Amino acid sequence: MVSRAQRTPFGEWWWTVDQLTLAAVGALLLIGVVLSLAASPPVAARLGLDPFYFVDRQIVFLFPTVAVMLGVSFLNPRQIRHLSLFVFVVSLLMVAATPHFGAEIKGARRWLVIAGLNIQPSEFLKPSFVIIISWLFAESARRPEMPANAIALSLLVVVVALLVMQPDFGQTMLVLLVWGALFFMAGMRVVWVFGLAMSAAIGLTTAYYTVPHVARRIQRFLDPSSGDTFNIDIATESFMRGGWFGRGPGEGTVKRILPESHTDFVYSVAAEEFGVALCLVIAALFAFIVIRALLRALRNDDAFTRFAASGLAMLIGLQSAINMSVNLRLIPAKGMTLPFISYGGSSMLAIAFTMGMLLALTREQPRSALLAPEPLPAST
């Protein structure tokens, strides 16, 4: 055990970090390994790979994931801003390059191959963007003469435009929702919120009439008979086949049919083999992490820390809710991973970066002194 009297960096971190949130994240990572073991062997077999190819890589990803999360959680708010600015600039340039140099997969270019590694830059763009706009909104409240809101809106337009070019409407919707929530939290008038909602509706309507695969997904969601809904049908039926406690590990069939059972539809594999009970546990763990982070953020007097922690919590909560809703056919299908659980190196490292910053910002320690500007010298 680490004594409270120890003034080491690790001792101070251990007694100020949210240990219950750490435990919840650890539980999700463990569930992710178990579900990878259950879902990925048939996918690997179809691709002619070793049956445990994805399982082994998922376990290997755990080490840098935990290292990044814990390492970032030691930072203070100023260091988080500096790191996020660097990550934002680099990832923004990579996202801009993806439509030109990325590999095309299912009609979209979202991945770059660098040194033999597949990287999805938009995964790292999201959390760094949340930190940047949180700082801008906080500065707008502290220094009204600074055009922070205009800069935040300009950055939103740039990020959305680059994501639409890939195209990646799932990430675009996620970024818009978090930006709008932070904009509202910053004290903007309701008329601006309605204006943003109308802009988003116009954008979605435009995408519906100009992007064929968006139109097809919405049409299949509203009218299943209008197209092929085989994957979603199988994913939804897995909840009924699994019942409350599942058919047992290895006894599921959905993983042998769905091509993305280890990524987008891992929640359905959990439902069939381990039952609705495990699905409720997963949802409860995400809800616990998000609600606990929001409550801690609300108790913080510093505007930047409050906005940033709330934005990161909403980012994690919304992404998990979108993935689970797609599996339950509550919203149209979109490719979005389930944080901490779905297979994928980029998504694992990006969510580790996000969670590390969230843990750092919700640590129980005074932060106003860290963020306050240096006092001006007294005039003589």
GICOR-V731320 format. One record per pair of residues at least 4 apart in sequence whose C-alpha atoms are under 6 Angstrom apart, sorted by the first residue. I is the first residue (numbers start at 1). J is the second residue. D is the distance in whole Angstrom. If there is no record, write none. Layout:
i->I j->J d->D
i->I j->J d->D
This chain:
i->6 j->11 d->6
i->10 j->14 d->6
i->13 j->17 d->6
i->16 j->363 d->5
i->16 j->364 d->5
i->17 j->363 d->5
i->21 j->289 d->6
i->29 j->340 d->5
i->32 j->36 d->6
i->32 j->341 d->4
i->35 j->39 d->6
i->36 j->40 d->5
i->36 j->55 d->6
i->37 j->55 d->6
i->38 j->250 d->6
i->39 j->255 d->5
i->39 j->261 d->6
i->39 j->262 d->5
i->40 j->262 d->5
i->41 j->51 d->4
i->41 j->52 d->6
i->42 j->256 d->6
i->44 j->49 d->5
i->44 j->51 d->5
i->45 j->49 d->6
i->45 j->51 d->6
i->52 j->56 d->6
i->54 j->58 d->6
i->64 j->68 d->6
i->65 j->349 d->5
i->65 j->352 d->5
i->67 j->71 d->6
i->68 j->72 d->6
i->68 j->352 d->6
i->69 j->352 d->5
i->69 j->353 d->6
i->69 j->356 d->4
i->70 j->356 d->6
i->72 j->356 d->5
i->72 j->357 d->6
i->73 j->356 d->4
i->73 j->357 d->6
i->73 j->359 d->5
i->73 j->360 d->4
i->75 j->79 d->6
i->80 j->84 d->6
i->84 j->88 d->6
i->84 j->128 d->5
i->87 j->91 d->6
i->88 j->92 d->6
i->88 j->125 d->6
i->88 j->128 d->5
i->91 j->95 d->6
i->91 j->121 d->5
i->91 j->125 d->5
i->95 j->121 d->6
i->97 j->101 d->6
i->98 j->102 d->4
i->99 j->109 d->5
i->99 j->166 d->5
i->102 j->109 d->5
i->102 j->111 d->5
i->102 j->112 d->5
i->103 j->109 d->6
i->104 j->108 d->5
i->104 j->109 d->5
i->108 j->166 d->6
i->108 j->167 d->6
i->109 j->166 d->5
i->110 j->120 d->6
i->110 j->166 d->6
i->111 j->119 d->5
i->111 j->120 d->5
i->112 j->118 d->6
i->112 j->119 d->5
i->113 j->117 d->5
i->113 j->118 d->5
i->119 j->346 d->6
i->120 j->346 d->6
i->123 j->350 d->6
i->124 j->350 d->5
i->125 j->129 d->6
i->127 j->354 d->6
i->131 j->308 d->5
i->133 j->152 d->6
i->134 j->304 d->6
i->134 j->307 d->5
i->134 j->308 d->5
i->135 j->304 d->5
i->136 j->148 d->5
i->138 j->303 d->5
i->138 j->304 d->5
i->139 j->143 d->6
i->140 j->144 d->5
i->140 j->148 d->5
i->156 j->160 d->6
i->157 j->161 d->6
i->160 j->172 d->6
i->163 j->167 d->6
i->163 j->168 d->5
i->164 j->168 d->6
i->170 j->334 d->6
i->176 j->180 d->6
i->184 j->188 d->5
i->207 j->211 d->5
i->208 j->214 d->6
i->208 j->215 d->5
i->218 j->332 d->6
i->219 j->223 d->6
i->220 j->224 d->5
i->220 j->226 d->6
i->220 j->227 d->6
i->221 j->332 d->5
i->229 j->233 d->6
i->235 j->268 d->5
i->235 j->327 d->6
i->236 j->328 d->5
i->238 j->242 d->6
i->238 j->268 d->6
i->238 j->272 d->5
i->239 j->271 d->5
i->239 j->272 d->6
i->241 j->272 d->6
i->242 j->246 d->4
i->242 j->247 d->6
i->242 j->271 d->6
i->242 j->272 d->4
i->242 j->275 d->5
i->243 j->275 d->5
i->244 j->275 d->5
i->244 j->276 d->5
i->244 j->277 d->6
i->245 j->274 d->5
i->245 j->275 d->4
i->245 j->277 d->6
i->246 j->272 d->5
i->246 j->273 d->5
i->246 j->274 d->4
i->246 j->275 d->4
i->247 j->251 d->6
i->247 j->273 d->5
i->248 j->273 d->5
i->248 j->274 d->6
i->249 j->273 d->5
i->252 j->272 d->6
i->252 j->273 d->5
i->255 j->261 d->5
i->260 j->264 d->6
i->261 j->265 d->5
i->261 j->266 d->5
i->262 j->266 d->5
i->262 j->343 d->6
i->263 j->337 d->6
i->263 j->342 d->5
i->263 j->343 d->5
i->264 j->337 d->5
i->270 j->274 d->5
i->271 j->275 d->4
i->271 j->276 d->5
i->280 j->284 d->6
i->284 j->288 d->6
i->287 j->291 d->6
i->288 j->292 d->6
i->290 j->313 d->5
i->294 j->310 d->5
i->296 j->362 d->6
i->297 j->306 d->5
i->297 j->309 d->6
i->300 j->306 d->6
i->302 j->368 d->6
i->304 j->308 d->6
i->305 j->309 d->6
i->307 j->311 d->6
i->309 j->358 d->6
i->309 j->361 d->6
i->314 j->318 d->6
i->318 j->322 d->6
i->320 j->338 d->5
i->321 j->325 d->6
i->323 j->336 d->6
i->323 j->338 d->6
i->325 j->329 d->6
i->325 j->330 d->5
i->325 j->331 d->6
i->326 j->330 d->6
i->326 j->331 d->5
i->326 j->333 d->5
i->337 j->342 d->6
i->338 j->342 d->5
i->346 j->350 d->6
i->347 j->351 d->6
i->351 j->355 d->6
i->352 j->356 d->6
i->368 j->372 d->6
